Amino acid sequence: MEKLVPIIRPEQSDTASLDNALELLLATGRTIEHSMMMLIPEAWGDHIPMDQNKKDFYEYHSSMMEPWDGPALVIGTEGKKVCAVLDRNGLRPCRYLVTSDDLLVMASETGV
């Protein structure tokens, strides 16, 4: 454990801290989808329609860690898949385009 801590250092940016937390979750064998859903859960609760299995996932993981709140659009990859997660406040837009040669272009601002 001594080699792992501190995972998040006070002098780091929010982005660096999130990256460190994501790397730790990936190192435990979780998929990128699972890890990012743990870090930045979508809005959920009694008033939001959601599959019970997904609600159970979020409820279970909420006992392990606090969610990363935004506004944030976080895009991650482990080299094969791209995973994008919008914070539960939903204030950050996401625009994307897949070109004819399979290049993925994403931006959180209009006009890109």
RAHU-V995750 format. One record per backbone hydrogen bond with DSSP energy under -1.0 kcal/mol. CO is the residue of the C=O (numbers start at 1). NH is the residue of the N-H. E is the energy in kcal/mol with one decimal. If there is no record, write none. Layout:
co->CO nh->NH e->E
co->CO nh->NH e->E
This chain:
co->1 nh->4 e->-1.4
co->1 nh->5 e->-1.5
co->9 nh->12 e->-1.7
co->13 nh->17 e->-2.3
co->14 nh->18 e->-2.5
co->15 nh->19 e->-2.4
co->16 nh->20 e->-2.4
co->17 nh->21 e->-2.2
co->18 nh->22 e->-2.6
co->19 nh->23 e->-2.7
co->20 nh->24 e->-2.1
co->21 nh->25 e->-2.2
co->22 nh->26 e->-2.6
co->23 nh->27 e->-2.2
co->25 nh->30 e->-1.3
co->26 nh->29 e->-1.9
co->31 nh->35 e->-2.5
co->32 nh->36 e->-2.5
co->33 nh->37 e->-2.2
co->34 nh->38 e->-1.7
co->35 nh->39 e->-2.2
co->36 nh->40 e->-2.8
co->39 nh->68 e->-3.1
co->45 nh->48 e->-1.3
co->51 nh->55 e->-2.2
co->52 nh->56 e->-2.7
co->53 nh->57 e->-2.0
co->54 nh->58 e->-2.5
co->55 nh->59 e->-2.8
co->56 nh->60 e->-2.6
co->57 nh->61 e->-2.4
co->58 nh->62 e->-1.8
co->60 nh->63 e->-1.1
co->61 nh->64 e->-1.4
co->61 nh->65 e->-1.4
co->72 nh->87 e->-2.4
co->74 nh->85 e->-2.7
co->76 nh->83 e->-2.9
co->83 nh->76 e->-3.0
co->85 nh->74 e->-2.7
co->87 nh->90 e->-1.5
co->95 nh->107 e->-2.3
co->97 nh->105 e->-2.8
co->99 nh->102 e->-2.0
co->103 nh->99 e->-2.6
co->105 nh->97 e->-2.1
co->107 nh->95 e->-3.0
